[in-house]
Amino acid sequence: MARPSHMVVDLAALIHNYQWACQLAPKSNTMAVVKGNAYGHGAVACAQALEPYAPAFGVACIEEALQLRAAGIKKPILLLEGTFTADEVAVAAENNFWLMVEDPSQVEAILNAKVSCPLKVWVKIDSGMHRLGLNPSRVHAYHEQLLKSPNVSSDMVLATHFASADQTKNNFTQTQVERFTETANTFNLPTSLANSAAIMAWPQAHGDWNRAGFMLYGNSPLDAQHASSKGLRPVMQVRSAIISLRHIEQGETVGYAQQWCAPRPSVIATVAIGYGDGYPRSAATGTPVVVKGQRANIVGRVSMDMITIDITDLTGVAVGDQVCLWGKGLSINEVASHAGTIGYELMTRVTQRLPISYTD
């Protein structure tokens, strides 16, 4: 006996999407980014599935990296935000974690650390996002310090991050490529520019290393239809089931605050999913779901544990029928657009109350 809401993660689709990212940039090494619990999909299971294929993984912080090591992941792991405290440098050296360096304080922490072996360092250049990264005018000085240190291996990587690569007609990405290249060309070092959006839509940004994140999980980060999107397969399926059916008359209301009023006699189904599971409370009336291959829409407010959907025009629907909230047949990006957010947020906000099953 169990509440019917759950998540299914398709590991075969995950591997397919990783291989698609590699096909889009065949001259690059493709890092698999599994930060944020693999964007809500389960970092350990996803990394274990991808380890035979990916040369390295990317995470946000050392806690995420240590979780992967404890689960037996052997490949190098890049800390995409570098260290937060100086004591992390020695831990990184012991565990073959690569360190992004994007602030002078991180340079100092590496130079002053006592480490068991030299660290592989990625030097991040601020090419225009102005969130993290070293000023291009100071990169040579910091590189020189790191190169002279016995704590750092000589095979450094130059990296940057794009602000608008998901916007396919925004030329600021090209501006960032040019700014980065102007600095990178004065070195003889490998480069890393492309996130998922740049892998898919900006081939001029493909470097020696690309960092595939959101696209691995089967959804496009791009703001428009693009040929590269056709190779992606959804990995996360969020599902539940109908737990109640009722007929209401025209003029009756549904849910908290009586927000939706029936414009005709209607059949309302209650589904066991809500914001307590990570389904967005901001999902407005009209947000789609799929019931037995048929589309229906949410009506009324999302509750903590339930939503209500209008199934008046559907056929053959009964209590216990499965409902797809997003996944195969219903893009998470479409649902996100109705909720005023993005697919990234919906993926990562799914709560631990939703049990996960993995299939390959």
VEXDREN-2710 file (C-alpha; in Angstrom, 1 decimal):
% VEXDREN-2710
k/r/px/py/pz
1/MET/0.0/0.0/0.0
2/ALA/1.4/3.4/-1.0
3/ARG/0.4/6.9/-2.0
4/PRO/0.5/6.8/-5.8
5/SER/2.7/9.8/-6.5
6/HIS/6.2/8.8/-7.6
7/MET/9.1/9.5/-10.0
8/VAL/10.6/7.2/-12.6
9/VAL/14.1/7.9/-13.8
10/ASP/15.1/6.4/-17.2
11/LEU/18.8/5.7/-17.0
12/ALA/18.9/4.5/-20.6
13/ALA/17.6/7.9/-21.7
14/LEU/20.2/9.6/-19.5
15/ILE/23.0/7.7/-21.2
16/HIS/21.4/8.4/-24.6
17/ASN/21.4/12.2/-23.9
18/TYR/25.0/12.1/-22.7
19/GLN/26.0/10.4/-26.0
20/TRP/23.9/12.9/-27.9
21/ALA/25.9/15.8/-26.2
22/CYS/29.1/14.0/-27.3
23/GLN/27.8/13.7/-30.9
24/LEU/27.0/17.4/-31.0
25/ALA/30.6/18.3/-30.0
26/PRO/32.7/15.3/-31.2
27/LYS/36.0/17.2/-30.7
28/SER/35.4/18.0/-27.1
29/ASN/35.6/16.1/-23.8
30/THR/32.1/16.2/-22.3
31/MET/31.8/16.5/-18.6
32/ALA/28.6/15.2/-17.0
33/VAL/27.2/17.8/-14.5
34/VAL/25.4/16.1/-11.6
35/LYS/25.1/19.0/-9.2
36/GLY/21.9/19.5/-7.3
37/ASN/21.4/15.8/-6.8
38/ALA/21.7/15.4/-10.5
39/TYR/19.1/18.1/-11.1
40/GLY/16.7/16.1/-8.8
41/HIS/17.2/12.7/-10.5
42/GLY/19.5/11.2/-7.8
43/ALA/23.3/12.0/-8.1
44/VAL/24.6/8.6/-7.1
45/ALA/22.4/6.5/-9.4
46/CYS/23.0/8.9/-12.4
47/ALA/26.8/9.1/-11.8
48/GLN/27.0/5.3/-11.6
49/ALA/25.1/5.0/-14.9
50/LEU/27.3/7.6/-16.6
51/GLU/30.7/6.6/-15.2
52/PRO/31.5/4.1/-18.0
53/TYR/31.0/7.0/-20.5
54/ALA/31.9/10.3/-18.9
55/PRO/35.6/11.3/-18.4
56/ALA/34.7/13.5/-15.4
57/PHE/31.8/14.9/-13.4
58/GLY/30.8/18.4/-12.2
59/VAL/29.2/19.3/-8.9
60/ALA/28.6/22.5/-7.0
61/CYS/30.4/21.8/-3.8
62/ILE/32.6/19.4/-1.9
63/GLU/29.7/17.8/0.0
64/GLU/28.3/16.6/-3.3
65/ALA/31.7/15.3/-4.5
66/LEU/32.3/13.4/-1.3
67/GLN/28.8/11.8/-1.7
68/LEU/29.9/10.4/-5.1
69/ARG/33.2/9.1/-3.8
70/ALA/31.5/7.4/-0.9
71/ALA/29.3/5.7/-3.5
72/GLY/32.3/4.4/-5.3
73/ILE/32.6/6.9/-8.2
74/LYS/36.2/6.9/-9.3
75/LYS/36.3/9.5/-12.1
76/PRO/37.7/13.1/-11.5
77/ILE/35.1/15.5/-10.1
78/LEU/35.2/19.2/-10.7
79/LEU/33.9/21.5/-7.9
80/LEU/32.3/24.1/-10.2
81/GLU/32.2/26.8/-7.6
82/GLY/35.6/25.9/-6.2
83/THR/36.2/25.9/-2.4
84/PHE/34.3/27.8/0.2
85/THR/36.8/27.3/3.0
86/ALA/40.5/26.8/3.0
87/ASP/40.4/23.4/4.6
88/GLU/38.6/22.0/1.5
89/VAL/41.8/22.2/-0.6
90/ALA/43.5/19.4/1.2
91/VAL/40.4/17.2/1.0
92/ALA/40.2/17.9/-2.7
93/ALA/43.7/16.8/-3.2
94/GLU/43.1/13.6/-1.3
95/ASN/40.1/12.7/-3.4
96/ASN/41.1/13.8/-6.9
97/PHE/38.7/16.7/-7.0
98/TRP/39.5/19.3/-9.5
99/LEU/39.0/22.9/-8.4
100/MET/37.5/25.8/-10.2
101/VAL/39.3/29.0/-9.2
102/GLU/37.1/32.1/-9.6
103/ASP/38.1/34.5/-6.8
104/PRO/41.5/35.7/-5.5
105/SER/40.7/34.2/-2.1
106/GLN/40.5/30.7/-3.7
107/VAL/43.9/31.3/-5.3
108/GLU/45.4/32.1/-1.9
109/ALA/43.8/29.1/-0.3
110/ILE/45.4/26.8/-2.8
111/LEU/48.8/28.4/-2.6
112/ASN/48.8/28.2/1.2
113/ALA/47.4/24.7/1.6
114/LYS/49.3/21.6/2.6
115/VAL/48.3/19.0/0.1
116/SER/49.2/15.3/-0.5
117/CYS/49.5/15.8/-4.3
118/PRO/49.3/18.6/-6.8
119/LEU/45.7/19.7/-7.7
120/LYS/44.2/20.1/-11.2
121/VAL/42.9/23.7/-11.4
122/TRP/40.4/25.3/-13.7
123/VAL/40.9/29.0/-13.9
124/LYS/37.5/30.8/-14.5
125/ILE/37.5/34.0/-16.5
126/ASP/34.7/36.5/-16.1
127/SER/33.8/37.2/-19.7
128/GLY/30.6/39.2/-19.0
129/MET/28.2/37.3/-16.7
130/HIS/29.7/39.1/-13.7
131/ARG/28.7/36.5/-11.2
132/LEU/32.0/34.6/-10.6
133/GLY/35.3/34.6/-12.4
134/LEU/38.6/36.4/-12.4
135/ASN/39.0/39.7/-14.2
136/PRO/40.7/39.0/-17.5
137/SER/43.3/41.7/-16.8
138/ARG/44.5/39.7/-13.8
139/VAL/44.3/36.2/-15.1
140/HIS/48.0/36.1/-16.2
141/ALA/49.2/37.1/-12.7
142/TYR/47.1/34.5/-11.0
143/HIS/48.1/31.9/-13.5
144/GLU/51.7/32.6/-12.9
145/GLN/51.3/32.2/-9.1
146/LEU/49.5/28.9/-9.5
147/LEU/52.0/27.6/-12.0
148/LYS/54.9/28.3/-9.7
149/SER/53.2/26.5/-6.8
150/PRO/54.0/22.8/-6.1
151/ASN/50.4/22.5/-5.0
152/VAL/49.1/22.9/-8.6
153/SER/49.7/20.6/-11.6
154/SER/50.7/22.3/-14.8
155/ASP/47.7/21.0/-16.8
156/MET/45.3/23.8/-15.9
157/VAL/42.1/24.6/-17.9
158/LEU/40.7/28.0/-18.7
159/ALA/37.0/28.3/-18.3
160/THR/34.1/30.7/-18.5
161/HIS/30.3/30.7/-18.2
162/PHE/27.6/32.1/-20.5
163/ALA/24.9/34.5/-19.4
164/SER/22.5/34.1/-22.3
165/ALA/23.4/31.0/-24.3
166/ASP/19.8/29.7/-24.0
167/GLN/18.7/32.8/-26.0
168/THR/19.5/31.7/-29.6
169/LYS/19.3/35.1/-31.1
170/ASN/21.2/37.0/-28.4
171/ASN/24.6/37.9/-29.7
172/PHE/26.0/38.4/-26.2
173/THR/27.1/34.8/-26.3
174/GLN/29.3/35.6/-29.3
175/THR/30.6/38.7/-27.4
176/GLN/31.6/36.5/-24.5
177/VAL/33.2/33.9/-26.8
178/GLU/35.3/36.7/-28.3
179/ARG/36.3/38.2/-24.9
180/PHE/37.3/34.8/-23.6
181/THR/39.2/33.9/-26.7
182/GLU/41.1/37.1/-26.6
183/THR/42.5/36.1/-23.2
184/ALA/42.7/32.4/-23.8
185/ASN/44.8/32.8/-27.0
186/THR/47.6/34.3/-24.9
187/PHE/47.9/30.9/-23.1
188/ASN/48.5/27.4/-24.4
189/LEU/45.9/25.7/-22.2
190/PRO/42.8/23.6/-22.7
191/THR/39.5/25.6/-22.6
192/SER/36.0/25.1/-21.4
193/LEU/33.1/27.4/-22.4
194/ALA/30.0/25.5/-23.3
195/ASN/27.2/24.6/-21.0
196/SER/24.2/22.6/-22.3
197/ALA/22.8/25.6/-24.3
198/ALA/26.1/26.3/-25.9
199/ILE/26.7/22.6/-26.7
200/MET/23.4/22.6/-28.5
201/ALA/23.3/26.0/-30.3
202/TRP/26.7/27.7/-30.2
203/PRO/29.3/25.4/-31.9
204/GLN/31.9/28.2/-31.9
205/ALA/31.8/27.8/-28.1
206/HIS/32.8/24.1/-28.1
207/GLY/36.1/23.9/-26.3
208/ASP/38.4/21.1/-25.1
209/TRP/35.9/20.5/-22.3
210/ASN/32.1/21.0/-22.4
211/ARG/29.9/20.9/-19.4
212/ALA/26.6/19.1/-20.1
213/GLY/24.0/19.6/-17.4
214/PHE/20.3/20.3/-18.0
215/MET/20.4/18.6/-21.5
216/LEU/21.5/15.3/-19.9
217/TYR/18.1/15.0/-18.3
218/GLY/16.3/15.2/-21.6
219/ASN/15.0/18.7/-21.9
220/SER/16.2/21.7/-24.0
221/PRO/17.4/24.8/-22.3
222/LEU/16.9/26.8/-25.5
223/ASP/14.3/29.5/-26.0
224/ALA/13.3/28.3/-29.4
225/GLN/12.9/25.1/-31.4
226/HIS/16.3/23.8/-32.6
227/ALA/17.5/20.8/-34.5
228/SER/19.7/19.7/-31.6
229/SER/16.7/19.3/-29.3
230/LYS/15.3/16.4/-31.3
231/GLY/18.0/14.1/-30.0
232/LEU/16.9/14.5/-26.4
233/ARG/14.8/12.0/-24.4
234/PRO/13.1/12.9/-21.1
235/VAL/14.7/11.1/-18.2
236/MET/12.3/12.2/-15.3
237/GLN/8.7/11.0/-15.3
238/VAL/6.6/12.5/-12.4
239/ARG/3.4/10.5/-12.1
240/SER/0.5/10.0/-9.7
241/ALA/-3.1/8.8/-9.9
242/ILE/-6.7/9.9/-9.7
243/ILE/-8.0/9.3/-6.1
244/SER/-11.5/10.8/-6.4
245/LEU/-14.0/11.8/-9.1
246/ARG/-17.0/14.1/-8.7
247/HIS/-19.6/15.8/-10.9
248/ILE/-20.3/19.5/-10.2
249/GLU/-22.9/21.9/-11.6
250/GLN/-22.3/25.1/-13.6
251/GLY/-21.4/27.9/-11.2
252/GLU/-19.9/25.7/-8.5
253/THR/-16.3/26.4/-7.4
254/VAL/-13.3/24.1/-6.9
255/GLY/-10.4/24.3/-4.4
256/TYR/-9.1/26.9/-1.9
257/ALA/-10.3/30.5/-2.2
258/GLN/-13.0/29.3/-4.7
259/GLN/-10.6/30.4/-7.4
260/TRP/-12.2/28.4/-10.3
261/CYS/-15.8/28.5/-11.1
262/ALA/-17.3/25.8/-13.4
263/PRO/-18.6/27.4/-16.7
264/ARG/-20.7/24.2/-17.4
265/PRO/-21.6/21.0/-15.6
266/SER/-18.1/19.4/-15.1
267/VAL/-16.3/16.3/-14.0
268/ILE/-13.5/17.0/-11.6
269/ALA/-10.7/14.5/-10.8
270/THR/-8.5/14.8/-7.7
271/VAL/-4.9/13.7/-8.1
272/ALA/-2.5/12.9/-5.3
273/ILE/0.3/15.4/-6.0
274/GLY/0.9/18.9/-4.6
275/TYR/3.5/21.4/-3.6
276/GLY/4.5/19.1/-0.7
277/ASP/5.9/16.9/-3.5
278/GLY/7.5/19.7/-5.4
279/TYR/4.7/20.3/-7.9
280/PRO/4.6/24.1/-8.3
281/ARG/1.9/25.9/-6.3
282/SER/2.2/28.6/-9.0
283/ALA/0.8/26.2/-11.6
284/ALA/-2.2/28.1/-12.9
285/THR/-5.6/26.9/-14.1
286/GLY/-4.9/25.6/-17.5
287/THR/-1.7/23.8/-16.7
288/PRO/-1.7/20.5/-18.6
289/VAL/-1.5/17.0/-17.3
290/VAL/-2.0/13.7/-19.3
291/VAL/-4.5/11.0/-18.3
292/LYS/-4.5/7.8/-20.2
293/GLY/-2.9/9.5/-23.2
294/GLN/-5.5/12.4/-23.1
295/ARG/-4.7/15.9/-22.0
296/ALA/-6.6/17.6/-19.2
297/ASN/-6.0/20.9/-17.4
298/ILE/-5.6/21.9/-13.7
299/VAL/-8.5/23.9/-12.3
300/GLY/-8.2/25.8/-9.0
301/ARG/-5.2/26.1/-6.8
302/VAL/-2.6/23.5/-6.2
303/SER/-2.8/22.2/-2.6
304/MET/0.0/20.7/-0.5
305/ASP/-1.0/17.1/-1.3
306/MET/-3.5/17.4/-4.2
307/ILE/-4.5/19.0/-7.5
308/THR/-7.8/19.0/-9.2
309/ILE/-8.2/18.6/-12.9
310/ASP/-11.1/19.0/-15.3
311/ILE/-11.8/15.7/-17.2
312/THR/-15.2/16.6/-18.5
313/ASP/-14.1/16.0/-22.1
314/LEU/-12.1/12.8/-21.4
315/THR/-13.4/9.3/-22.0
316/GLY/-12.9/6.1/-20.0
317/VAL/-11.4/7.8/-16.9
318/ALA/-11.7/6.1/-13.5
319/VAL/-10.3/6.3/-10.0
320/GLY/-6.8/4.8/-9.9
321/ASP/-5.9/5.9/-13.5
322/GLN/-2.4/7.1/-13.8
323/VAL/-1.7/10.8/-14.4
324/CYS/1.5/12.1/-15.9
325/LEU/2.6/15.5/-14.5
326/TRP/5.6/15.8/-16.8
327/GLY/7.9/13.4/-18.7
328/LYS/7.3/11.4/-21.8
329/GLY/4.4/13.0/-23.7
330/LEU/4.4/16.2/-21.6
331/SER/7.5/18.4/-21.6
332/ILE/8.6/19.8/-18.2
333/ASN/9.3/23.0/-20.0
334/GLU/5.7/23.4/-21.0
335/VAL/4.5/22.8/-17.4
336/ALA/7.1/25.3/-16.2
337/SER/5.8/28.0/-18.6
338/HIS/2.3/27.7/-17.1
339/ALA/3.9/28.0/-13.6
340/GLY/5.9/31.1/-14.4
341/THR/9.3/29.3/-14.0
342/ILE/11.7/27.1/-15.8
343/GLY/12.2/23.4/-16.2
344/TYR/15.4/23.5/-14.1
345/GLU/13.5/24.6/-11.1
346/LEU/10.8/22.0/-11.4
347/MET/13.4/19.2/-11.7
348/THR/15.4/20.3/-8.7
349/ARG/12.5/21.2/-6.4
350/VAL/11.0/17.7/-6.4
351/THR/10.9/16.6/-2.7
352/GLN/12.1/13.5/-1.0
353/ARG/8.5/12.5/-0.4
354/LEU/8.3/11.3/-4.0
355/PRO/9.8/7.8/-4.1
356/ILE/12.2/7.3/-7.1
357/SER/12.4/4.1/-9.2
358/TYR/15.2/3.7/-11.7
359/THR/14.8/1.9/-15.0
360/ASP/17.3/1.1/-17.8
END
